[in-house]
Amino acid sequence: MPGGSYERYGLTSNPFRDLASESLEDVSLYHVNQEIDETLRTIKDEVFDKENRAVVAIVGPHGAGKTERLLVTAAEAKDRNAFAVYYDVPAKTARVLRGVATQFQTVATSKGKAKLFSQPAWLRAMVGLAKISDEKYDPKEAGKIIGQALNSTAPSFLMFNDLNNLIESREVDAFAKVVQEISDMIKPGVLIMFSCYPSYLAWLAVNHPALSSRINRTFVLAGLSDDEAALLLAKKLLVKRLVEDLDPIYPFDREAIHLLNQAAGSNPRRLLELADLAVEYGAAHRSYRVDAEVVNTVLAQRAATVAASAGKAAPSPMPSVPAPPAPSKGSKAPSDVGPKATWAES
């Protein structure tokens, strides 16, 4: 579709085509503050002022805004010249500790601390961690080295994004012990933040209760209200505006945003995905604006497409086999849940 087709909405292009803005350059521009962000702000200010230390978990399903809040913190640390290490925990990848240590070295170099003849002791120790050849290491010693690095560079921030990916790593238990040791080491002026799915936090409570008990605050992300959804869409639209004197949410109206947010389950990423489809449809069909009629049409088409895809993927009929009994409501997960468990979140 030619880019000019969006001009009817006063836009240069579809502002929702890039669904996620997960970079330090623009994360603050698109971020919508919710109630938990005010509490997070207080915690971060105390760390910046070296008045307190904290271990914080940001919990929610895919697309709820976990990564965004870690990146907002990293951006704030950068603006205030604090030492901040942000690490995306890779899925199905070994040697997580090496990756973290290497990231510490990268940040130290950018801060001018990696001088050839006057490296601080913590950085020399970090170089050793980055050279570990396998997953067999002393978690306590590794945690001490990282904790000393954070204390020496305070105010400092250590952020692990998607800590639930550890479940796919052979380091799952060893690295949890590393984080536990770091938590014991840190002093006022240090903040450890990590994001994960709710299922991983539950697994952590069963399999690593010592680390779980060291989490000072757990923030479970709530969905967007309709007003917050409108603000998120307005922020995205603003960047692509050709005409300034328009309703900030145009071409949407309030009813359309309500329907989109409801269909998205108040999930920010899903909201942007549906807004993308709605703007695309409205522009293609020369609709004056993206109203409830347009949104309902798009949602119906999407539901039909999903149903058709599910039908094509359905296996041929097989003899029925009795399913194992489901656990009773409120039952706890077994304590021997292993690293091969599934942690995908819808």
Helices and strands as residue ranges (DSSP letters): G 3-9, H 27-30, H 35-48, E 54-59, H 66-79, E 83-88, H 96-110, H 121-130, H 139-152, E 156-161, G 163-168, H 172-185, E 190-196, H 198-207, H 209-212, E 217-220, H 226-239, H 254-263, H 268-284, H 292-313
